[in-house]
Amino acid sequence: MPYNETSPRINARTPIIRVEELEVSFDGFKAIRGLNFSLEAGELRFLIGPNGAGKTTLLDVLCGKVKPSKGKVLFKGQTDLSKYQEHQIAQLGIGRKFQAPSIFGTLTVEENMLLSMRQKRGLLSTLLAKTTKEQRSRLQQDLEMIGLAGKAKDKAGSLSHGEKQWLEIGMLLIQEPELLLLDEPAAGMTDSETEKTGELLHRINSRQTVVVVEHDMEFVRRFAKTVTVMHEGTVLREGSMQDIQEDDKVAEVYLGKRGERHD
Ligand SMILES: Nc1ncnc2c1ncn2[C@@H]1O[C@H](COP(=O)(O)OP(=O)(O)OP(=O)(O)O)[C@@H](O)[C@H]1O
């Protein structure tokens, strides 16, 4: 049975994430200021905005890497994420992929996936445990999902840049998060890898909620469903890509305050 059929993953009523009046300060500098943000279970949400808008900081708060100085961050309506450590948040079901790779190049693709699967259980002894039939089937399913089933026995170090990124995503998927946070998943990829990454995001989104921080506007145009535009630590606009593209305020923050130049 597909693993997502047994869990109450998608509940269209309760937001999977609700952020209220969030503030994050770094030595007095407010990187996030009064931010409100809501994400429904099952969404594929793109976060965009100029450099320094606070996109990465928001993901850092959601995964527990950065603690808010004010405000609420609720997971599934009741769990206050600000009270949990990073590893506990991972256990709760929020997976974060950073840009820097964390795979073991000397291990095979499959071994990297298995290590990640066992880490989730949090017991060192499980590293020595035998893989169950169910786990093997999970592994196979996720390898197929990320397009690396044919490379399961290859050393991870021999993969292309794009394939390494997919393996990292696979290592998150195998931990069965309900919410996946991805920072520029297509950065540095070839055109064909970028296309495959977009398709992968949509496949993942058929069973999980996904938030993607992205700079590549062509990628956003091609693959985004709903887009949140951030600016100066808060949400500037939210909507479909078409709404966002037609918005004067969004154009202004991206194009360096056109209005001011012409006044
Ligand atoms: N650890 C930190 N200490 C001090 N300032 C920080 C720290 N992390 C982020 N900032 C500052 O907070 C602001 C928001 O940064 P953040 O990285 O979240 O923006 P971003 O929208 O992700 O930008 P980019 O698109 O350039 O990655 C920036 O001004 C940044 O310099």
Ligand as a Chemical Component Dictionary entry (heavy atoms), coordinates in Angstrom:
data_LIG
# 
_chem_comp.id                   LIG 
_chem_comp.type                 NON-POLYMER 
_chem_comp.pdbx_formal_charge   0 
_chem_comp.three_letter_code    LIG 
# 
loop_
_chem_comp_atom.comp_id 
_chem_comp_atom.atom_id 
_chem_comp_atom.alt_atom_id 
_chem_comp_atom.type_symbol 
_chem_comp_atom.charge 
_chem_comp_atom.model_Cartn_x 
_chem_comp_atom.model_Cartn_y 
_chem_comp_atom.model_Cartn_z 
_chem_comp_atom.pdbx_ordinal 
LIG N1  N1  N 0 22.884 34.855 10.858 1  
LIG C1  C1  C 0 22.661 36.105 10.472 2  
LIG N2  N2  N 0 23.222 37.140 11.121 3  
LIG C2  C2  C 0 22.997 38.414 10.740 4  
LIG N3  N3  N 0 22.207 38.769 9.712  5  
LIG C3  C3  C 0 21.622 37.780 9.020  6  
LIG C4  C4  C 0 21.823 36.407 9.356  7  
LIG N4  N4  N 0 21.092 35.653 8.480  8  
LIG C5  C5  C 0 20.491 36.524 7.646  9  
LIG N5  N5  N 0 20.806 37.796 7.963  10 
LIG C6  C6  C 0 20.315 39.002 7.298  11 
LIG O1  O1  O 0 18.906 38.925 7.269  12 
LIG C7  C7  C 0 18.390 39.419 6.028  13 
LIG C8  C8  C 0 17.548 38.344 5.384  14 
LIG O2  O2  O 0 18.421 37.310 4.929  15 
LIG P1  P1  P 0 17.904 36.017 4.173  16 
LIG O3  O3  O 0 19.094 35.189 3.858  17 
LIG O4  O4  O 0 16.803 35.398 4.916  18 
LIG O5  O5  O 0 17.315 36.646 2.836  19 
LIG P2  P2  P 0 16.933 35.924 1.480  20 
LIG O6  O6  O 0 15.635 36.501 1.038  21 
LIG O7  O7  O 0 16.996 34.457 1.637  22 
LIG O8  O8  O 0 18.102 36.431 0.545  23 
LIG P3  P3  P 0 18.866 35.713 -0.653 24 
LIG O9  O9  O 0 17.870 35.649 -1.733 25 
LIG O10 O10 O 0 19.977 36.656 -0.940 26 
LIG O11 O11 O 0 19.316 34.374 -0.158 27 
LIG C9  C9  C 0 19.595 39.840 5.203  28 
LIG O12 O12 O 0 19.764 41.240 5.363  29 
LIG C10 C10 C 0 20.729 39.071 5.820  30 
LIG O13 O13 O 0 21.949 39.773 5.678  31 
# 
loop_
_chem_comp_bond.comp_id 
_chem_comp_bond.atom_id_1 
_chem_comp_bond.atom_id_2 
_chem_comp_bond.value_order 
_chem_comp_bond.pdbx_ordinal 
LIG N1  C1  SING 1  
LIG C1  N2  SING 2  
LIG C1  C4  DOUB 3  
LIG N2  C2  DOUB 4  
LIG C2  N3  SING 5  
LIG N3  C3  DOUB 6  
LIG C3  C4  SING 7  
LIG C3  N5  SING 8  
LIG C4  N4  SING 9  
LIG N4  C5  DOUB 10 
LIG C5  N5  SING 11 
LIG N5  C6  SING 12 
LIG C6  O1  SING 13 
LIG C6  C10 SING 14 
LIG O1  C7  SING 15 
LIG C7  C8  SING 16 
LIG C7  C9  SING 17 
LIG C8  O2  SING 18 
LIG O2  P1  SING 19 
LIG P1  O3  DOUB 20 
LIG P1  O4  SING 21 
LIG P1  O5  SING 22 
LIG O5  P2  SING 23 
LIG P2  O6  DOUB 24 
LIG P2  O7  SING 25 
LIG P2  O8  SING 26 
LIG O8  P3  SING 27 
LIG P3  O9  DOUB 28 
LIG P3  O10 SING 29 
LIG P3  O11 SING 30 
LIG C9  O12 SING 31 
LIG C9  C10 SING 32 
LIG C10 O13 SING 33 
# 
